Amino acid sequence: MAEVSAPPTRRLEILSAAAELFARRGYHGVSIGDLGRAVGLTGPALYRHFRGKEALLAEMLLDISERLLTEGRRRVAAADTPEVALDALLRWHIDFALDNPALITVHTRELGSVPQPERREIRRLQRAYAEEWVRVLLLMHPEAAEDRARAATHAAFGLLNSTPHSTGELDRDTMATLLHAMASEALTGAFRS
């Protein structure tokens, strides 16, 4: 069945509701009927917007991955120095994680439920995003080994993507400042002798 193009706001509404449901109950714990009810549609009416639940999840995760990469690249390109680029990447990722905890949870937990072709594309986008960070770290620390920069990047992602588990403890600005300080220290400390 071909996917019908829906108005962008309706598609975004469905994707947003699905992210919340998938984050709370897991992908397999949510039915098409649940998704439809969340946006005031019957479950089968969702098929006018998405081929099915897998297609909806795939679009959600592709969109997240594309947004992270596109904005990450934009911020790096706009930076005058590697230090400014790292700060821009940190601020972007922290803002995204704090503003989209459900998307971060789904992104982290549900990739295995995405069909293989889309999963490969999501992984490619994720690798490209991580490599932006690695490149910046190597510009800051030219003596560093690439594998160390990559490991530090993924460790920082683990810290930053843990925000869905800690939101509510601190207000958003305090949490953003804390995450920035911790991730900055972790990334710079990884290259101290």
Salt bridges, closest charged atoms under 4 A:
GLU3 OE2 - ARG11 NH2 2.99
GLU3 OE1 - ARG51 NH1 2.90
GLU13 OE1 - ARG10 NH1 2.59
ASP34 OD2 - ARG25 NH2 2.49
ASP34 OD1 - ARG37 NH2 2.63
GLU59 OE1 - ARG11 NH2 2.33
ASP63 OD2 - ARG67 NE 2.99
GLU71 OE2 - ARG74 NH2 2.59
GLU71 OE2 - ARG75 NE 2.79
ASP87 OD2 - ARG91 NE 2.92
ASP87 OD1 - HIS180 NE2 2.58
ASP95 OD1 - ARG172 NH2 3.12
ASP99 OD1 - ARG172 NE 2.82
GLU110 OE2 - ARG109 NE 3.56
GLU121 OE2 - ARG124 NH2 2.68
GLU131 OE2 - ARG150 NE 2.66
GLU132 OE2 - ARG73 NE 3.64
GLU132 OE1 - ARG135 NH2 3.09
GLU143 OE2 - HIS141 ND1 3.88
GLU146 OE2 - ARG150 NH2 2.69
GLU185 OE2 - ARG192 NH1 2.73
